Amino acid sequence: MMQMLNPGGWSRPKGYSNGVAANGRMVFVAGQVGWDGNEVFQTDDLVGQVRQSLTNIVTILAEASAKPEHIVRMNWYLADKDEYNARLGEIGAVYRELIGRHFPAMTALQVAGFVELGAKIEIEVTAMIPA
């Protein structure tokens, strides 16, 4: 069971929920950068790396018999918040294609850099498979 926590009287968040309450089996996915399963970046384009990061997440979730709709929290780490904001429409379209219209609690922040040279984004998730 999952309950999105968006208090009445607050502005509706765009693309995320303010909080999520859930119970069941927890799945933790380490931060996924935009490289493929062989640790090779196929693109240096931000939207392409978001697509690959989300694809990696969906693939890892499937290993636990979890689906994108089981995600309760996402943390997005960005190399460049201005590029992210400028391409939000494209990123949103990729998100909806791979994750659907499911908007868990999210955090997005710009970081000084990544361990993986060439990364523009890293996304980590927590999922809850209902009991």
N, C-alpha and C positions, 0 to 999 in steps of 0.2 A: 504494500500500500504506500502511496506517495501523495503528499499534500503540498501544493505550492502555497507559499506564505507571502501574500501581497496584501498588506493591510488596507482596509477600506479607507477612503478619503485621501490616499496617497496617489500620486501620479503613477500611471501604469508603466512599469519598466519596459524598455524596448529591447527585445531579444534575450531577456533573462528574467529570472524571478528573484525577489528579494531574499527568499529563503525557501528551504524544502524540508519537510518532515517525512521520514521514510522508515520502514522496518524491513528486515530480511537479511539476505547474505550480502556482505559488502565486497566490492571489487575495487582495487586501487590500481590505476594505470599510471605508470611513471610518465614523466614529461616526454612527449613525442615531438621531435623536430620534423622538418619537412623532407626527410630522406626516406628512401625505400628500405625494404627488408635487408638489403645488402649494405646499408649505411652509405648510400651514394645519393647525393642531391641531383635530381634530374632537371631542376630549374633553380634559378636565383630569383624568380618572381615571387612576391609575397603571396598572392592568391594561389599560385601553384603549390607553394609550400604549405599553406593552410589546407588545401585539398589533400595533400599527402599526409599531413599530420592527423587530420580527421579520419582518413582512410586507415591509417595505422591504428588509431584508437578503436575504430569499429572492428577491425581484425582481431585485436587483442581482447576486446570484450567478448567476441564470439568464442574465444577459447574457454571462457567461463560460462558459456551459454547465456550471455547477457546481450542485450540489444541497446541501441542508442537511447531508447525511451527509459532505460533504467538509470541513466546518468542523473545524479543528484547535484553534482558540483563540477565546475570547470574552472581552471586557472589558466589564463592566457598570458604568456610572457612575450613581449614585443621588442624587436630591435628598434623600431621607429613608430611612435604613436601617431605622428602626423601622416605617414604613409598608410597606416592602418585606418585612420579616420577618413582619409581621402578615398579609400577603396572599400569602405564599409558595405556598400551596395553589392559589390561583387563577392565579398567575403560572406555576406548574409545569404546570397543565392547558393554558394557552395555549401554552407552550413545546412540550409534547408534541404538540399539535395541529398546530403549524406546522413544528417542527424534527424531531419524532419522538422516539424513544427513543435518541437519539444525544447523548452527553455528553462534549464536548471539554474540554480544559483551560480553566478559567474563573477570572476574577478579578472580584470585585465590591467596589466601594468607594463611600463617600459623598463627594460633592464639595461645595464651597462654593456652586456655582451653575453655570449653563449660559449660553452666549452667546445661545441662543435663548430668549427670554422665554416662559415657560409650560411649558418642558420639565421633566419629572419623571424622565426616564431617557434615557440615551444608551448604545447598544450598538455596539461595533465588533468585527469578526471577521477572522480570517485563515482561508482555506480552502486545501486542497491537492487538486488534481484529479490522480488517479493517472496516471502516465505510460503 
